[in-house]
Amino acid sequence: MPNFTYVALDARGQQVTGVIEAASQNEAVGALRQAGYFPKSVDVETKASKAKAAKSVSKSAAGAPAVKGAGFSLFKRQTVKGKILMIFTRQLATLIDAGLPLLRSLTVLAKQEKDLVLRTTITQLAESVQGGSTFSDGLSVHPKIFNKLYVNMVKAGELGGVLELVLLRLAEFQEKAQKIKNKVVAAMFYPLIVLCIAIAILSFLLVFIVPKFEAIFQDMLNGKPLPALTQFVIAASNLVKNNIIAIIAVAIVGAIAYKLIARTAKGLRAIDTVKLRAPLFGDLTRKSAISRFSRTLGTLVTSGVPILQALMITRETAGNVIIADAITRVHDAVKEGESIVTPLEASGVFPPMVISMIDVGEETGQLPEMLLKIAEVYDDEVDTAVTGLTSLLEPIMIVFLAVVVGTIVVALFLPLISIITGLQSGAGGS
């Protein structure tokens, strides 16, 4: 049998080359796809191609080619921002809806895309489609860009012949998800900035200003005792000044410890539980999680993805272990032919209104529509929660900053008042 040289993409999207033995070119393409590769070109081996392949490719024991240049992938950006991906999805849906073939649409978008990673990915998608692969198969090669939700919705659209409609739904899903994310980030951003400013001001005062006043007090009070508040501030200043490196080290170690704990199952569960129960922010986290769950599941089922598969994808994109556990129990219940309401209610995460709406949707056969309605309701809930949280946190953070700075200022001025009073008394006595 003849040998064929090939250029293909592996499951990570890396380009690989090699030689395969097959009876025909079609058989070679089929063998590569069965092995998990996405062929870009397959040609009969010649002397020139054989010499070139010998220099660039080494075969494994199973006959699969080694990845060329895989060692450098760690230093390359392999993800795309959500906003950029959202725009790409919207543009692709518009082009296909306008009547352009998928391959032509991808070629047009690849030429105008400014993001290097996405441009390269679109080009590879176009080559994959041109080589005979389905669009969803091409997407699955790039899991860091296109998640399972994206791939499965496209696959459902391809099977149903409504790819443009599914892409429009995907674009709308991404837009609303991005909007909710921006609102939550905005709610977290303000107090975080104020807290950082407060820490910076406090550190500056304790490290640089308070020690200078301490020297002045020692010279002018001649050993007289300082007010209790001043002594406390000076002690805090000495603690920070003498242990600044240790404090920074503890902060770094704490951040690393948090990351390590979050990588363990028990640690992540504890963190996610705290997020849901935390004062002020817990309610916002819960509402955004319910919104994400409802929109993801509703969009998947509406697009034709089977309910069990949709639940598995929704679980993976839940963003919270507690929510994911509840979805797992729902999946197991549906698999046994039971209702999804009972496990949702038993989880204690979903409020009665959500459970009632899902129950009604299940009974009337309009579960996808009801899930999307819940998502819309909770989008408004998140918006209201963000507005209320921001209006509540603003005066709290201002008062906090004023108390911190004001305490230090008062502590420094109390001895000055004693010094001025003593000078005035001495001047009056003379």
C-alpha positions as CSV (number, residue, x, y, z in Angstrom):
1,M,0.0,0.0,0.0
2,P,1.2,3.5,-0.7
3,N,2.3,6.0,1.9
4,F,0.6,9.4,2.3
5,T,2.1,12.5,3.9
6,Y,-0.4,14.5,5.9
7,V,-0.8,17.8,7.7
8,A,-3.4,17.7,10.4
9,L,-4.6,19.3,13.7
10,D,-4.7,17.3,16.9
11,A,-7.2,17.5,19.7
12,R,-5.4,20.6,21.2
13,G,-5.4,22.4,17.9
14,Q,-1.7,21.9,17.3
15,Q,-0.5,21.3,13.7
16,V,1.2,18.0,13.2
17,T,2.7,16.3,10.2
18,G,3.5,12.6,9.4
19,V,3.2,9.6,7.1
20,I,0.4,7.1,7.1
21,E,0.0,3.9,5.1
22,A,-3.4,3.4,3.4
23,A,-4.9,1.9,0.3
24,S,-6.2,5.3,-0.9
25,Q,-6.3,9.0,0.0
26,N,-9.9,8.6,1.3
27,E,-8.9,5.7,3.5
28,A,-6.0,7.8,4.8
29,V,-8.3,10.7,5.7
30,G,-10.7,8.3,7.4
31,A,-7.9,6.7,9.4
32,L,-6.7,10.1,10.6
33,R,-10.2,11.2,11.7
34,Q,-10.7,7.9,13.5
35,A,-7.4,8.5,15.4
36,G,-8.7,11.9,16.5
37,Y,-6.9,14.1,14.0
38,F,-8.4,16.7,11.6
39,P,-6.6,16.5,8.3
40,K,-5.7,19.7,6.4
41,S,-3.9,18.0,3.5
42,V,-3.2,14.4,2.6
43,D,-1.0,13.7,-0.4
44,V,0.8,10.7,-1.9
45,E,4.4,10.5,-0.5
46,T,7.1,11.5,-2.9
47,K,10.9,11.5,-2.4
48,A,10.9,15.2,-1.7
49,S,8.1,14.9,0.9
50,K,9.7,11.9,2.4
51,A,12.9,13.7,3.0
52,K,11.1,16.7,4.4
53,A,9.0,14.5,6.8
54,A,12.1,12.7,8.0
55,K,13.5,16.0,9.2
56,S,10.4,17.3,11.0
57,V,8.5,14.3,12.2
58,S,9.2,11.4,14.5
59,K,6.7,8.6,14.8
60,S,5.5,7.1,18.1
61,A,5.1,3.4,18.7
62,A,1.4,3.6,17.7
63,G,2.2,5.4,14.5
64,A,0.9,8.8,15.7
65,P,3.1,11.8,14.9
66,A,4.8,13.8,17.6
67,V,3.7,17.4,18.0
68,K,6.0,19.8,16.5
69,G,6.8,22.8,18.6
70,A,4.4,21.8,21.4
71,G,6.9,22.9,24.0
72,F,6.4,26.5,23.1
73,S,2.6,26.5,23.5
74,L,2.9,27.2,27.2
75,F,4.2,30.7,26.4
76,K,1.5,31.5,23.9
77,R,-1.9,33.0,24.6
78,Q,-4.5,30.4,23.7
79,T,-7.7,32.1,24.9
80,V,-10.0,34.8,23.5
81,K,-11.8,37.5,25.4
82,G,-15.5,36.9,25.8
83,K,-16.4,40.1,24.1
84,I,-14.3,39.3,21.0
85,L,-15.8,35.8,20.8
86,M,-19.3,37.3,21.1
87,I,-18.7,39.7,18.2
88,F,-17.3,36.8,16.1
89,T,-20.4,34.7,16.8
90,R,-22.8,37.5,16.0
91,Q,-21.0,38.3,12.7
92,L,-20.9,34.7,11.7
93,A,-24.6,34.3,12.4
94,T,-25.3,37.4,10.3
95,L,-23.3,36.3,7.3
96,I,-24.8,32.8,7.3
97,D,-28.3,34.3,7.7
98,A,-27.6,36.6,4.7
99,G,-27.0,33.5,2.6
100,L,-23.2,33.1,2.6
101,P,-21.9,29.5,2.8
102,L,-20.1,28.6,6.1
103,L,-16.7,28.3,4.5
104,R,-17.0,31.7,2.7
105,S,-18.2,33.3,6.0
106,L,-15.3,32.0,7.9
107,T,-12.9,33.2,5.2
108,V,-14.4,36.7,5.3
109,L,-14.2,36.9,9.1
110,A,-10.6,35.6,9.2
111,K,-9.4,38.4,6.9
112,Q,-11.0,41.2,9.0
113,E,-10.3,39.7,12.5
114,K,-7.7,41.8,14.5
115,D,-7.2,39.4,17.4
116,L,-4.3,37.1,16.3
117,V,-5.4,34.0,18.2
118,L,-8.9,34.2,17.0
119,R,-7.8,34.9,13.4
120,T,-5.5,31.9,13.4
121,T,-8.3,29.8,14.9
122,I,-10.9,30.9,12.3
123,T,-8.4,30.1,9.5
124,Q,-7.9,26.6,11.0
125,L,-11.7,26.2,11.2
126,A,-12.1,27.2,7.5
127,E,-9.4,24.6,6.6
128,S,-11.1,22.0,8.7
129,V,-14.5,22.6,7.0
130,Q,-12.8,22.7,3.6
131,G,-11.2,19.3,4.4
132,G,-14.7,17.8,5.0
133,S,-15.0,18.0,8.7
134,T,-18.2,19.5,10.3
135,F,-18.1,22.9,11.9
136,S,-18.7,21.5,15.4
137,D,-15.8,19.0,14.9
138,G,-13.5,21.9,14.1
139,L,-14.7,23.9,17.1
140,S,-14.1,21.0,19.4
141,V,-10.4,21.1,18.5
142,H,-10.1,24.5,20.3
143,P,-11.7,23.8,23.8
144,K,-9.9,26.8,25.3
145,I,-11.8,29.1,23.0
146,F,-15.1,27.2,22.3
147,N,-16.5,25.5,25.4
148,K,-18.8,22.5,25.4
149,L,-21.9,24.7,25.4
150,Y,-20.7,26.4,22.2
151,V,-19.7,23.1,20.5
152,N,-22.9,21.2,21.4
153,M,-25.2,24.0,20.4
154,V,-23.5,24.3,17.0
155,K,-23.7,20.5,16.6
156,A,-27.5,20.6,17.4
157,G,-27.9,23.4,14.9
158,E,-26.1,21.4,12.2
159,L,-28.2,18.3,12.8
160,G,-31.4,20.4,12.7
161,G,-30.4,22.5,9.7
162,V,-30.7,25.7,11.7
163,L,-27.1,26.7,12.2
164,E,-27.7,30.4,11.7
165,L,-30.6,30.4,14.3
166,V,-28.4,28.6,16.8
167,L,-25.5,31.0,16.3
168,L,-27.9,33.9,16.8
169,R,-29.0,32.3,20.1
170,L,-25.4,31.8,21.1
171,A,-24.6,35.4,20.4
172,E,-27.6,36.6,22.5
173,F,-26.5,34.2,25.2
174,Q,-23.0,35.5,25.2
175,E,-24.2,39.1,25.2
176,K,-26.5,38.7,28.2
177,A,-23.9,36.6,30.1
178,Q,-21.3,39.2,29.4
179,K,-23.7,41.9,30.6
180,I,-24.4,40.1,33.9
181,K,-20.7,39.5,34.4
182,N,-19.9,43.1,33.9
183,K,-22.5,44.1,36.4
184,V,-21.1,41.7,39.0
185,V,-17.5,42.9,38.4
186,A,-18.6,46.5,38.7
187,A,-20.2,45.8,42.0
188,M,-17.0,44.1,43.3
189,F,-14.7,46.7,41.7
190,Y,-15.8,49.8,43.7
191,P,-15.3,48.5,47.2
192,L,-12.0,46.8,46.2
193,I,-10.6,50.1,44.8
194,V,-11.7,52.0,48.0
195,L,-10.2,49.3,50.2
196,C,-6.9,49.4,48.2
197,I,-6.7,53.2,48.6
198,A,-7.5,52.9,52.3
199,I,-4.7,50.4,52.7
200,A,-2.2,52.5,50.7
201,I,-3.1,55.7,52.8
202,L,-2.9,53.8,56.0
203,S,0.5,52.2,55.1
204,F,1.9,55.6,54.1
205,L,0.8,57.3,57.3
206,L,2.1,54.5,59.5
207,V,5.4,54.0,57.8
208,F,6.4,57.6,57.0
209,I,4.3,60.1,58.9
210,V,3.7,58.6,62.4
211,P,7.4,58.0,63.1
212,K,8.3,61.6,62.4
213,F,5.6,62.8,64.8
214,E,6.9,60.2,67.4
215,A,10.3,61.8,67.3
216,I,8.8,65.3,67.7
217,F,6.8,64.1,70.7
218,Q,9.9,62.6,72.4
219,D,11.8,65.9,72.0
220,M,9.0,68.2,73.2
221,L,7.2,66.2,75.9
222,N,10.3,65.3,77.8
223,G,9.1,61.8,78.8
224,K,5.6,62.8,79.6
225,P,3.1,60.0,78.9
226,L,1.2,60.1,75.6
227,P,-2.6,59.7,75.2
228,A,-3.7,56.1,74.9
229,L,-4.9,56.5,71.4
230,T,-1.6,58.0,70.3
231,Q,0.3,55.1,72.0
232,F,-1.9,52.7,70.1
233,V,-1.2,54.3,66.7
234,I,2.6,54.6,67.4
235,A,2.6,50.9,68.3
236,A,0.8,50.0,65.1
237,S,3.3,52.1,63.2
238,N,6.3,50.4,64.7
239,L,4.7,47.0,64.0
240,V,4.1,47.8,60.4
241,K,7.5,49.6,59.9
242,N,9.5,46.8,61.5
243,N,7.7,43.9,59.9
244,I,6.8,45.3,56.5
245,I,8.5,42.5,54.6
246,A,6.9,39.8,56.9
247,I,3.5,41.4,56.3
248,I,4.0,41.4,52.5
249,A,5.2,37.8,52.7
250,V,2.2,36.7,54.7
251,A,-0.1,38.4,52.2
252,I,1.6,36.5,49.3
253,V,1.5,33.2,51.2
254,G,-2.1,33.8,51.9
255,A,-2.9,34.4,48.3
256,I,-1.0,31.3,47.2
257,A,-2.7,29.2,50.0
258,Y,-6.1,30.4,48.7
259,K,-5.3,29.3,45.2
260,L,-4.0,25.9,46.4
261,I,-7.1,25.4,48.6
262,A,-9.4,26.3,45.7
263,R,-7.8,23.5,43.7
264,T,-9.0,20.8,46.1
265,A,-12.5,19.5,46.1
266,K,-13.2,20.2,49.8
267,G,-11.5,23.6,49.7
268,L,-13.5,24.7,46.6
269,R,-16.7,23.5,48.2
270,A,-16.0,25.5,51.3
271,I,-15.1,28.6,49.3
272,D,-18.2,28.4,47.1
273,T,-20.4,27.8,50.2
274,V,-19.0,31.0,51.7
275,K,-19.6,32.9,48.5
276,L,-23.3,31.9,48.6
277,R,-23.7,32.8,52.3
278,A,-21.5,35.9,52.5
279,P,-23.2,39.0,53.8
280,L,-24.0,41.6,51.1
281,F,-22.3,39.7,48.2
282,G,-23.9,36.3,48.9
283,D,-27.3,37.3,47.5
284,L,-25.7,38.7,44.4
285,T,-23.6,35.6,43.8
286,R,-26.7,33.3,44.2
287,K,-28.8,35.4,41.8
288,S,-26.1,35.5,39.1
289,A,-25.6,31.7,39.5
290,I,-29.4,31.1,39.1
291,S,-29.5,33.4,36.1
292,R,-26.5,31.5,34.5
293,F,-28.1,28.1,35.2
294,S,-31.5,29.0,33.7
295,R,-30.1,30.7,30.6
296,T,-27.6,28.0,29.9
297,L,-30.0,25.1,30.3
298,G,-32.9,27.0,28.5
299,T,-30.7,27.9,25.6
300,L,-29.3,24.4,25.2
301,V,-32.7,22.7,25.3
302,T,-34.3,25.3,23.0
303,S,-31.5,24.7,20.5
304,G,-32.2,21.0,20.3
305,V,-29.6,19.6,22.7
306,P,-30.9,16.5,24.6
307,I,-31.9,17.3,28.2
308,L,-29.4,14.9,29.8
309,Q,-26.5,16.3,27.7
310,A,-27.7,19.8,28.4
311,L,-27.7,19.2,32.1
312,M,-24.1,17.9,32.0
313,I,-23.0,20.9,30.1
314,T,-24.8,23.3,32.4
315,R,-23.2,21.6,35.4
316,E,-19.7,22.2,33.9
317,T,-20.5,25.9,33.3
318,A,-22.2,26.5,36.6
319,G,-19.3,28.3,38.2
320,N,-20.2,27.1,41.7
321,V,-19.7,23.6,43.2
322,I,-22.9,23.8,45.2
323,I,-25.0,24.7,42.1
324,A,-23.1,22.0,40.2
325,D,-24.0,19.4,42.8
326,A,-27.7,20.4,42.6
327,I,-27.6,20.0,38.8
328,T,-25.9,16.6,39.1
329,R,-28.8,15.4,41.3
330,V,-31.3,16.8,38.7
331,H,-29.4,14.9,36.0
332,D,-29.7,11.7,38.0
333,A,-33.4,12.3,38.6
334,V,-34.2,13.0,35.0
335,K,-32.2,9.9,34.0
336,E,-34.5,7.8,36.2
337,G,-37.5,9.4,34.6
338,E,-38.3,11.6,37.6
339,S,-39.1,15.3,37.8
340,I,-36.4,17.9,38.1
341,V,-38.2,19.9,40.7
342,T,-37.6,17.6,43.7
343,P,-33.8,17.6,43.6
344,L,-33.8,21.4,42.9
345,E,-35.9,22.0,46.0
346,A,-33.8,19.6,48.1
347,S,-30.6,21.5,47.2
348,G,-31.7,24.6,49.2
349,V,-30.0,26.8,46.7
350,F,-33.0,27.7,44.5
351,P,-35.7,30.0,45.9
352,P,-39.4,28.8,45.9
353,M,-40.3,31.2,43.0
354,V,-37.7,29.5,40.7
355,I,-38.9,26.0,41.7
356,S,-42.5,26.9,41.1
357,M,-41.8,28.4,37.7
358,I,-39.8,25.3,36.6
359,D,-42.6,23.1,38.0
360,V,-45.2,24.9,35.9
361,G,-42.9,24.8,32.8
362,E,-42.4,21.0,33.2
363,E,-46.2,20.4,33.6
364,T,-47.1,22.5,30.6
365,G,-44.3,21.2,28.4
366,Q,-42.8,24.7,28.1
367,L,-39.7,24.1,30.3
368,P,-37.2,25.8,27.9
369,E,-39.3,28.9,27.6
370,M,-39.8,29.1,31.4
371,L,-36.1,28.7,32.0
372,L,-35.3,31.6,29.7
373,K,-38.1,33.6,31.5
374,I,-36.4,32.9,34.8
375,A,-33.1,34.0,33.4
376,E,-34.7,37.3,32.3
377,V,-36.3,37.8,35.7
378,Y,-33.0,37.1,37.5
379,D,-31.1,39.4,35.1
380,D,-33.3,42.2,36.5
381,E,-32.7,40.9,40.0
382,V,-29.0,41.0,39.5
383,D,-29.3,44.5,38.1
384,T,-31.3,45.6,41.1
385,A,-29.0,43.9,43.5
386,V,-25.9,45.6,42.0
387,T,-27.5,49.0,42.2
388,G,-28.6,48.4,45.8
389,L,-25.2,47.0,46.8
390,T,-23.3,49.9,45.2
391,S,-25.5,52.5,46.9
392,L,-25.0,50.7,50.2
393,L,-21.3,50.2,49.9
394,E,-20.5,53.7,48.9
395,P,-21.3,55.4,52.2
396,I,-19.9,52.4,54.2
397,M,-16.5,52.6,52.4
398,I,-16.4,56.4,52.8
399,V,-17.1,56.1,56.5
400,F,-14.5,53.4,56.8
401,L,-11.9,55.4,55.1
402,A,-12.8,58.5,57.2
403,V,-12.6,56.5,60.4
404,V,-9.2,55.0,59.6
405,V,-7.6,58.3,58.5
406,G,-9.4,60.3,61.1
407,T,-8.3,58.1,63.9
408,I,-4.6,58.5,63.0
409,V,-5.0,62.3,62.6
410,V,-6.7,62.7,66.0
411,A,-4.1,60.5,67.6
412,L,-1.3,62.7,66.2
413,F,-3.0,66.0,67.2
414,L,-3.8,65.1,70.8
415,P,-0.2,65.4,72.0
416,L,0.2,68.6,69.9
417,I,-2.7,70.1,71.8
418,S,-0.9,69.2,75.1
419,I,2.3,70.7,73.8
420,I,0.6,73.9,72.7
421,T,-1.3,74.2,76.0
422,G,1.9,73.7,77.9
423,L,3.7,76.4,75.9
424,Q,0.8,78.8,76.4
425,S,0.9,78.1,80.2
426,G,4.6,78.7,80.3
427,A,4.3,82.0,78.4
428,G,1.5,83.2,80.6
429,G,3.5,82.3,83.8
430,S,6.6,84.2,82.6
